[in-house]
Amino acid sequence: MAFVSEPRDLAQIVRDGLGALVFAFGYKTGIVDAFGEVEQPCTAEELSQKAGKKLRYIQEWLGSMVATGIVTMTEDGKYSLPHDKSVINMWGHASTLFPIFCELFPKLEEATSQDGPSGYPSYNPFLQWVDLCRSAETLKTWNEMFLVPFMKLKPGDAFTILDLGCGFGKHSREVAKLYPNSKIFAIDMDERSIEHAKKEISTCGPNNIEYLCTKGGNLPKEWTEKFDFVIINDVLHDSYEVDDILKETKRVLKADGYAAAYDPPISSYHLKIVQDVLAQFYLPCSFFHCLPVSSMGPSGEGLGIGWGYERKKQKIEEHGFRVIQVGDKDVNTIQEGIVFQKLLKRKGSNS
Ligand SMILES: C[S@@+](CC[C@H](N)C(=O)[O-])C[C@H]1O[C@@H](n2cnc3c(N)ncnc32)[C@H](O)[C@@H]1O
């Protein structure tokens, strides 16, 4: 049997990982920010002074960064961090996952044991990390790419929208601002997240939004056929009750309503993710957080990001939804969003 992939240099992968960990330290503790503020190229002394850190530690940090190739040097021994600010911020924030995952190491060790717990509940620092990814700028771009085309499926802008699994609520607040004539309901099963979301709107709105702490698989009885749109952003792969969520989504959607589930665009099949850069990023996140969190249900079977696009699409169709194409990507192409609508009831059918 022929192999479809070549292994990469393991030693280099581990060395790069260590370098990324040291970079993460610099990003989290202000050394990288200080680098952006001094005139470059700079000396170790200048950086040490700007960062307010001991010179000897800064020298070792710089040495590690030069060896890894993140920092460059001039012949006269000065240092530069030659990356765009946006790139530094994006990958700097990504690198702060390292300490979060290190903290989860012991819990994951237990969960992976045959006789250990099936998983563990959401870890607040990870949820905070996700929330920090949702900057006003990234949400604006995200909405233009994924949300607005989906909302155009229905005419007008006075919708009733459900944000299911809203987390700290940043996205739902942007949706509420973008559609001020609409009424947004946003729910999450995590009490702390909902408290945080409620506090945010208590001072400066928006006022067309209501937060509720409840499970997506057990929505209020009076919500039957209430919503034009249901947004399920970064939730299904994290959830241990996907069947219940989809059943409830179907119940609360109007007959002509639409839902969209957004999850990382990863294939369900390992043969399709060989050396795939998105999978290189998202599957470690799943290993440490999404999979154990989604394994907390009665069956102990978790989805995680490895559940993937194809199996997600299949599950949505099994629940009697019609998956529809929005934009130019065919519905069978692996992508972040999957938009679906209720199949119209046939005469004499209860489903
Ligand atoms: C990765 S966060 C995404 C939050 C938010 N949608 C966003 O995009 O910023 C996933 C959220 O889904 C929530 N969640 C997972 N399963 C849920 C369920 N069955 N019912 C309600 N919320 C759920 C978690 O509590 C968490 O806040």
The ligand as a Gaussian input file, in Angstrom:
#p B3LYP/6-31G(d) Opt

LIG

0 1
 C      -16.365000      28.657000      21.191000
 S      -17.639000      29.416000      22.072000
 C      -18.362000      30.451000      20.821000
 C      -19.118000      31.607000      21.392000
 C      -19.766000      32.557000      20.392000
 N      -20.755000      31.907000      19.581000
 C      -18.714000      33.195000      19.523000
 O      -18.648000      32.847000      18.335000
 O      -17.942000      34.029000      20.021000
 C      -18.822000      28.100000      22.183000
 C      -19.979000      28.452000      23.086000
 O      -21.018000      27.483000      22.898000
 C      -21.635000      27.274000      24.144000
 N      -22.339000      25.983000      24.088000
 C      -21.823000      24.764000      23.807000
 N      -22.795000      23.840000      23.836000
 C      -23.941000      24.486000      24.131000
 C      -25.286000      24.069000      24.315000
 N      -25.630000      22.800000      24.201000
 N      -26.204000      25.004000      24.618000
 C      -25.864000      26.312000      24.754000
 N      -24.613000      26.755000      24.608000
 C      -23.664000      25.866000      24.292000
 C      -20.474000      27.290000      25.127000
 O      -20.910000      27.506000      26.459000
 C      -19.622000      28.420000      24.569000
 O      -19.963000      29.655000      25.151000

